[in-house]
Amino acid sequence: MEKIKRGIMYLLYKYIGFYLPRNRLGYGFRNVCTKGFLLNVGQDIRIEKNAYFATSTEIGEHSGIGYKSQLFGKVVIGNNVMMGPECVIHTTNHAFDRTDIPMLKQGCSESSPVVIGDDVWIGQRVIILPGVIVGKGAIIGAGSVVTKDIPEYAIVGGNPAKILKMRK
Ligand SMILES: CC(C)(COP(=O)(O)OP(=O)(O)OC[C@H]1O[C@@H](n2cnc3c(N)ncnc32)[C@H](O)[C@@H]1OP(=O)(O)O)[C@@H](O)C(=O)NCCC(=O)NCCS
């Protein structure tokens, strides 16, 4: 029964909530659906319009998913996390070990979850690659491509993202 309820909430999000505007109705509807199908989700979350995320996503208290952002696979978001528009988080790659058959036929690598610590600010159009752990209090500058773990309270930017300075 619980599984069916979660399935219905997921479908309501996918086919209605995803498209609703950025107003009270839209945010409220998306919140109810999200809380209905995610297993680990905090209070006072903010899911923006057109946000795609998997059912394995975890979201802490007061955290959000950015407008038109796409989170593929298991992403664990801490508390008080801000995410700008059009971010992309990947947790798998296409397999490419063999050269005798097309990559298209090699499937995907094993999934490596991405973990975002508490109080992180992810700027607009950030891309985070599989397995990355973002430390508490970090800031990821707009347009960054994050390939490696980010230490706590670091401000990073660029492609690949490097430390620009520290908050403390
Ligand atoms: C990362 C950020 C917070 C840093 O702000 P700041 O502390 O005021 O940084 P500064 O402007 O003083 O820049 C410091 C250095 O970092 C560089 N830098 C800043 N932002 C960068 C970015 N996104 N990518 C690469 N380098 C960046 C600057 O060029 C500068 O380099 P220099 O010292 O060689 O001249 C800000 O630049 C940023 O990207 N904000 C995100 C905005 C956004 O996406 N908003 C959407 C709403 S959530």
The ligand as an SDF file (V2000), in Angstrom:
LIG
                    3D

 48 50  0  0  0  0  0  0  0  0999 V2000
   31.8940   32.0700   -6.3260 C   0  0  0  0  0  0  0  0  0  0  0  0
   31.3930   33.4650   -5.9950 C   0  0  0  0  0  0  0  0  0  0  0  0
   30.3870   33.3990   -4.8530 C   0  0  0  0  0  0  0  0  0  0  0  0
   32.6210   34.2430   -5.5400 C   0  0  0  0  0  0  0  0  0  0  0  0
   32.2520   35.5670   -5.2480 O   0  0  0  0  0  0  0  0  0  0  0  0
   33.3800   36.5800   -4.6640 P   0  0  0  0  0  0  0  0  0  0  0  0
   33.9120   36.0380   -3.3650 O   0  0  0  0  0  0  0  0  0  0  0  0
   32.7720   37.9220   -4.6570 O   0  0  0  0  0  0  0  0  0  0  0  0
   34.5380   36.4040   -5.7190 O   0  0  0  0  0  0  0  0  0  0  0  0
   35.3160   37.5110   -6.5590 P   0  0  0  0  0  0  0  0  0  0  0  0
   34.3990   38.1420   -7.5370 O   0  0  0  0  0  0  0  0  0  0  0  0
   36.0460   38.3620   -5.5920 O   0  0  0  0  0  0  0  0  0  0  0  0
   36.3450   36.6270   -7.3730 O   0  0  0  0  0  0  0  0  0  0  0  0
   37.4900   36.0400   -6.7800 C   0  0  0  0  0  0  0  0  0  0  0  0
   38.2480   35.2840   -7.8680 C   0  0  0  0  0  0  0  0  0  0  0  0
   37.4860   34.1230   -8.2150 O   0  0  0  0  0  0  0  0  0  0  0  0
   37.1730   34.1440   -9.6130 C   0  0  0  0  0  0  0  0  0  0  0  0
   35.8060   33.6340   -9.7510 N   0  0  0  0  0  0  0  0  0  0  0  0
   34.6980   34.1310   -9.1690 C   0  0  0  0  0  0  0  0  0  0  0  0
   33.6290   33.4020   -9.5120 N   0  0  0  0  0  0  0  0  0  0  0  0
   34.0580   32.4220  -10.3160 C   0  0  0  0  0  0  0  0  0  0  0  0
   33.4220   31.3650  -10.9930 C   0  0  0  0  0  0  0  0  0  0  0  0
   32.1050   31.1800  -10.8930 N   0  0  0  0  0  0  0  0  0  0  0  0
   34.1740   30.5350  -11.7490 N   0  0  0  0  0  0  0  0  0  0  0  0
   35.5040   30.7380  -11.8420 C   0  0  0  0  0  0  0  0  0  0  0  0
   36.1790   31.7140  -11.2190 N   0  0  0  0  0  0  0  0  0  0  0  0
   35.4620   32.5580  -10.4690 C   0  0  0  0  0  0  0  0  0  0  0  0
   37.2980   35.5990  -10.0280 C   0  0  0  0  0  0  0  0  0  0  0  0
   37.5640   35.6960  -11.4050 O   0  0  0  0  0  0  0  0  0  0  0  0
   38.4190   36.0570   -9.1690 C   0  0  0  0  0  0  0  0  0  0  0  0
   39.6310   35.6110   -9.7530 O   0  0  0  0  0  0  0  0  0  0  0  0
   41.0010   36.5020   -9.6570 P   0  0  0  0  0  0  0  0  0  0  0  0
   41.3090   36.5900   -8.1780 O   0  0  0  0  0  0  0  0  0  0  0  0
   41.9740   35.6860  -10.4340 O   0  0  0  0  0  0  0  0  0  0  0  0
   40.6520   37.8170  -10.2440 O   0  0  0  0  0  0  0  0  0  0  0  0
   30.6820   34.1480   -7.2100 C   0  0  0  0  0  0  0  0  0  0  0  0
   31.6590   34.5830   -8.1400 O   0  0  0  0  0  0  0  0  0  0  0  0
   29.7140   33.2300   -7.9110 C   0  0  0  0  0  0  0  0  0  0  0  0
   30.0480   32.4520   -8.8180 O   0  0  0  0  0  0  0  0  0  0  0  0
   28.4510   33.2950   -7.4720 N   0  0  0  0  0  0  0  0  0  0  0  0
   27.3870   32.4750   -7.9700 C   0  0  0  0  0  0  0  0  0  0  0  0
   26.2240   33.3380   -8.4990 C   0  0  0  0  0  0  0  0  0  0  0  0
   25.0730   32.4950   -8.9370 C   0  0  0  0  0  0  0  0  0  0  0  0
   25.2250   31.4860   -9.5870 O   0  0  0  0  0  0  0  0  0  0  0  0
   23.8900   32.8660   -8.5480 N   0  0  0  0  0  0  0  0  0  0  0  0
   22.6850   32.1120   -8.8900 C   0  0  0  0  0  0  0  0  0  0  0  0
   21.7220   32.1520   -7.8040 C   0  0  0  0  0  0  0  0  0  0  0  0
   21.9390   30.8400   -6.6420 S   0  0  0  0  0  0  0  0  0  0  0  0
  1  2  1  0
  2  3  1  0
  2  4  1  0
  2 36  1  0
  4  5  1  0
  5  6  1  0
  6  7  2  0
  6  8  1  0
  6  9  1  0
  9 10  1  0
 10 11  2  0
 10 12  1  0
 10 13  1  0
 13 14  1  0
 14 15  1  0
 15 16  1  0
 15 30  1  0
 16 17  1  0
 17 18  1  0
 17 28  1  0
 18 19  1  0
 18 27  1  0
 19 20  2  0
 20 21  1  0
 21 22  1  0
 21 27  2  0
 22 23  1  0
 22 24  2  0
 24 25  1  0
 25 26  2  0
 26 27  1  0
 28 29  1  0
 28 30  1  0
 30 31  1  0
 31 32  1  0
 32 33  2  0
 32 34  1  0
 32 35  1  0
 36 37  1  0
 36 38  1  0
 38 39  2  0
 38 40  1  0
 40 41  1  0
 41 42  1  0
 42 43  1  0
 43 44  2  0
 43 45  1  0
 45 46  1  0
 46 47  1  0
 47 48  1  0
M  END
$$$$
